[in-house]
Amino acid sequence: MRWLALPLGLLVLAALAYALWPRPSMSVTGGLDAAAVAAALANLDADLDADLDAGRMPAVAATRAATSEPMAFPQDHGAHPEAGAELWELNALLQDEDGQRVAVRLSLARLDLIQGLQQRSSALAAHSLFAADLAVAAGGELKSVALREQRLSRAALELAGAGTDEAGVERVWVEQWALSRPTEGVLRLRAEANGVDLELELSSLKPPVVLDLQTSAGSAPQSQSAPSRFYSQTRLAVSGSLRTDGIEHQLQGLGWFDHGWGALSEALSGGRGQLVANRFQLQLDDGSELACFHLRRRRGGGTAIPSCVLIDAAGEQRGLQRRDLTLAPTDAGWVTEGGVSYPFEWRLLIPSQGIELEIRPLFDDLASGVTTLAWTQGGQLWRGAVELRGRRGTERIGGQGRMDLNGYAEGKLVGT
């Protein structure tokens, strides 16, 4: 019932504002995930059932510019306070000096509490709510550093915020967690939680890209919802350190950064109808990347619709429609964690590019990726690092990335 989305959202925000006002910031241990705000960037076509029955791609605007105006950098790297919601998300897959793997994810999100209302001048006034989610997973001897911590704070008294500091540096922060951009093409992450101290510097190896999944997937009509904008930096060289128990580990690897902003009501509704999406961000060893979506009905039926964008080593994009690829879970790849069956192993085939890939979780501890999302219809989402193995043409190829599995809380679905 679409007309309920905004009133429900206002009730949620009112409750959150009451809980936060005027007390200091707080930690949250479950239920709220900053990445839930990604739904602010998904405007789905009104007639989802008809689109799925016909095998058409609904209008998904999560990775497209909603206006014809091109993005401008470095300006669009900065905060967008005019938007009702904004999301910054950084994923990095790293190795220490002994070859031990470490996966890091930091999600930072802003929700406007008084969109369309007059700003209040009091230093105690909470104009926006900020949520942050930090996850670290590791293998080998570093497995003990695994953590998942969350923060919920308000944009008052410098507890959280997004914008330019006194030194002219763009940054977004929630308490002591901060993501800054000291110069064009460089990001810095600083976060500490549960005895783990992270400092990373990330340098862009490619220019930012606007990943147009709607164009690549067909000519479905665009949604009339409020606009959303989204770009990615798909390949970042990462270096830095992780300190725990008095020991410092030097880290190096690759990262992927997403930044989007859009309508508040979409952030709270978690999408419309019964459509859910699995998301894949894949970095291949040959310098190319794949951003893929796998859309389906939550309760089965209809036809699952995959789409991908291939970014080559030079940064050029190629849209891939359903007829161009196969993206599906393997029959043997279903695993039950926390009472929910997830398809943890997938196969991706792109014949025109000679690509054959197997996608599987990087770490054996699958349960570490499961989290509860209170603000989405799916209820439970598995997200975690993955490794890639396969071929491109006659050459073996590998890689890494991340995978989000959404909407499986009711068990294995028919038609996936």
N, C-alpha and C positions, 0 to 999 in steps of 0.2 A: 504494500500500500504506500505508493510514493508520497502521497500528501502528508504522511506521518513523519517523513524524514526530518524536516526542519524543526517542527515542534519537539520531537524527541531529542534532537540535537541541542536545542536551547535548554531543555530540562537537564540534560547531561552536563552542559557547561555551567548552568546555574548551581547544580549540586557541587561541581568541582570548585567553582568560585567560592561558594560558602565554606567548603572544607578547607580551602587555602587561605581564607581571609580572616584576620590579618596575620596569621601565624607564620613562622619562618618556613623555608622550603622543607621538603620531606623526601624520603626515599620510598619507593614502592617495590614490593617483592613479587608481585604477580598481577595479571589482569590487564595492565596498561602497557602497550608496546608502541614506541614511537613510530614504527613502520606502518601502523594502522592508518596514519595520515596519508599514506600513499593512495588510499581510496579517494582522496581529494583530487587526484589526477586522473581518475577513471570516469569518463562520461559515457554511459552505455546507451545504445539506441533504445527507444521506447518499446519496440516490438521485438524483444529478445527471442521469444518462443518461435515467432515466424522466421526470424533470421536463422536460428539453429535448425529448424525443420528443413529449411531450404538449403542448408549448407553454406549460408552466406556469413561473412564476418560482420558482427555488430560493430557499431561505431565506437572504437576504443581510442580515447584521446589521451591515454596515460603517457604516451611517449610521442606526442606531436605538439607543435605550436598551434594554439587555438585561433590565432589570427594570422593574417598574411604578412605582418610585420616581422622581418627577420630578427633573430636575437643578435645582440651587440655585446661583444666582449672587449674589455673586462667588465663593463657595467653590469651585465646580467649575472656575473659571479656574486654580486653583492646581494644583500637582503632586499626583500620586496614587501615592505610593511603594508602596501595597499591591498595585498591579497589576503583573503580570509584564512588561509592555511599555507604553510611552507614546510618543505622537507629537505633535509640534507642527509645523505647516507653514504658512508664510506665502507668499502669492503677490501680487505687485503689478505693475501695468502703469502706467507713468509717462511723462511728457514733461518735457524740460528747457525752458529759456526760449526756445529756438529751435525748439521743436516736435519735437525728435528723440525717438524712442520708446526706452524702456528697460524691460526686463522683469527682475524680481528674484524669485528663489525661495530661501527658506531653509527647509530641513527639519532638524529636530532630533529625535533619537529616543533613548530609553533602553531597554535590555534588562537585566532583573534577572539577575545572575549566580548568585545563591544563593537563588532563590525557594524558600520552605519550609524553609530552613536557618537556623540561628542566626547573627545578625549578628556580625561580628568587630569588636573594639574598636580594633584597630591603625589608626593614621592612614594606613598604607600599604595597608591592605586595600581591594581593589577590590570593592565591593558591587554596583556596576552598571557597565555598559558604555554609553558615549554615542557616537553617531555623528551627524555633521552634514554637510550637503551645501549648498553655496552656489553658485548659478548666476546669472549676469548676462548678458543678451543685449541688444544695442542695434543701432540702425540709423543711417544717415547718417554724419556725421563721428565719432560716438561708437562706431562698430562696433568700433574697436580695443580698447574696454574689456571686450569679451566675455570671460568666464572661467567656469570650473567648477572648484571646489576642494572637497576633502573633508577631514574630520578624524575621527579615531577616538581616543577617550580613555577613561579610567576615572574613576569617581567617587571619587577619592582625592587628597589633597594639594591640594584646590581646583582640580584640573585641569578638572573638569566637574561639573555638578550641576543640580539642580532643586529649588526651594523658596523660602522667604522669607529675604531677607538681613537684616542687622542693622538696616536702616532700615525694615523691614516691607514691602519691595517684592518681589512675586512675580517670579521670573525663572528662566530655564533657560539654561545656557551650556555651551559647549565651547571651552575655551581663551579666546581673545579675541572669539569670536562669542557674542552674547547677545541674547535676546529677553526684555524685561521688561514688566511691567504696573504702572506707577507709580500709576495711579488707575483706577477702574472706567471701562471704555469706551475706554481709551487703551493702545496698545502702542508700544513703542520697540524698534527694531532697531539693533544696532551690530555691524558686521563689517568686516574688512579682509583682503584677500588679493591677492597679486600686484600691488601698487601701486594697488589700487582700494580706496577708503575710503568706506563707506556709513553714513549716519546717517539713519534714517527715523522719523517719528512718525505713528501711525495712529490715527484716531479713529472709533469705531463710529457708523455712520449708522442702524443697525438693531439691535434686541436679538438675542442669540444664538438660533439655531434648531437643533432636533434634526430633521434631515432624515430622515423615515421612508420610505425607499424600499421597504421590504418591504410596508408597509401600502398604499402607492400602487400596487404591482405585483400585488397579489392576496393570496390567503389561503393561501399555502404554509405548511406546518408549520414551526414554529421549530426551529432547531438545538438540540441538547442540549449543545453545547460550552460551554466556560467563557465567561462574559459579557464583552461589550465595550460601551463607551460612546463616543459621538462627538457633537460639536456643531460648528457652523460660525458664523462671523460673516461674512456673505456680502457686505457692502458697508462698506468702510472708506475714509474720506478720508485720503489719504496726502500728506505733505509732507516735505521733507528735502533732503539734498545727497549728491552723488557727487563725490569728489575723485580726480583722476588726473593725473599729470604736472604737479603744481603748480597745476592749474586746478580750480576748484570749479563744479559745475553744480547749479543749484537744480531740484528735481524736485517734480512734483505729479501726482496721479492717484488710482487706486482700488486697493484691496486686498481679499483674501479670506483668512480665517484659519480653519484647522481644528485641532482638538485632540481627541485620542482616547486611550483607554487600554483595555487588555484582556489576554488570556491570552498567555503566553509561547510555548506550543507552536504556536499559530496563527501567530505572527510568524515562526517558523522554517520552517513547512511551506509558506508561500506559497499557501495555499488547498488545496483537495482536488480530486481527480479531474482532469478535463481542461477545466474551466471557466475562461475568462479574461474579463476585463472591460476595455472602454475607458471612460474617465471624462472627463466634460466639466463645467467650471465656467464658466458664462456670465453676464456682467453686461450687461443691455440698457440702452440710453440712456434708457428711460422709467422707470428706477428699480426695475425688477424683475430677478430672477435666475432662472436655471435650473440645477439640479444633475441631471445625467443619467448613467445607466449604460447600456452596450451589452454585454450578456452573450452569449457564444457558446462553442462548443466549440473548443478549440485546434486540432484537426485537421480542422475542418469537420464538416458533417453537422448534423442537428437544425435547430432554428429559432433564429435570433438573437432575443434578448428585450431590447428597449429599455424604459426607464422613466425618468421625470423627476419632479422636484418643482419646481413654479413658486412662487416667493416674490414676492408682489406688492409694490408700493411701500410699503404699510403693514406689511409683514412677515408677512402671512397666507399660509399654505401651501395648495397644491392638488396632490394626487397625481395623476399621469397614468400610466395603464397602457398596455400594448402596443396595445390597441385604440384608444387616444386619440391616438396619435402615430405618426409615421414618422421614424426616425433611421437613416440608411444612408449609406455612402460613395458618391460619384459614380463612374461608370465611368471618367471621365477624370482622377480625382483621385489615382490610384495613382502613386507615385514610388519609385524604388529608391535607397536610401541605404545605404552600407556593405554591399551585397550583400543587403539585405532590402527587400522591397516593403511600403510603408506606404500606407494610405488617408489622404492628407493633406487631402482636401476632402470635406466631409460636407454633407448636407441634412437639416434638421429641420423637420417640418411638424406643427403642432398645430391642427387645424381648429377646435376649439371655442373657441380663443383668437385665431383669425385670424392665427396666427404662421407665417411662412415665412422661414427663415433659411438662409443659406449660411455654413458654417464653414470657414475656411482659415487656414493659418499666417500669423502677423503678419510674420515676417521671411523673406527669401528664402533665407538660409543654413540650410536644413533640417537639415543634418548636425550643427549645433550643439546640437540637441535630443536626440541619440541618446546613450544611456548603457547600460552593462552592469550588470545586477543579479545579484549572485552568490547572493542568498538567496531567489530566486523561481524557480518552475518555468519562467517565460516566457523567461528568459535575456537578453532585450533589450527595452528599453522606450523609446519615443520620447515625450518630454513637452516641451511648449513653449507659447508664447503664441499665441493665435489672435485674429482679427478676425471680426466678424459683420456681415453685410449682408442686408437683406431688408425684409419688411413686417410690420406688425401692423395688421390691418384694411386700411384704405385709406391708412395713413400709412407712409412709409418709416421704417425703424428700423435702427440700427447697434448696435455694442457691442464687447465684448472679453472675453477669458477665457483659460482654459488647457485643454489637451487632453492626455490620456495615452493612448497607443496601445500595447497590451500583447499579447504572444503572437504576434508576426508574424515571429519569427526564422527560421521555416522557410519563409518566402515567402508569397505571396498565398494565402489560405485559401478553400476552397469554402464557400458558405453564409453569408458575412458580409453 
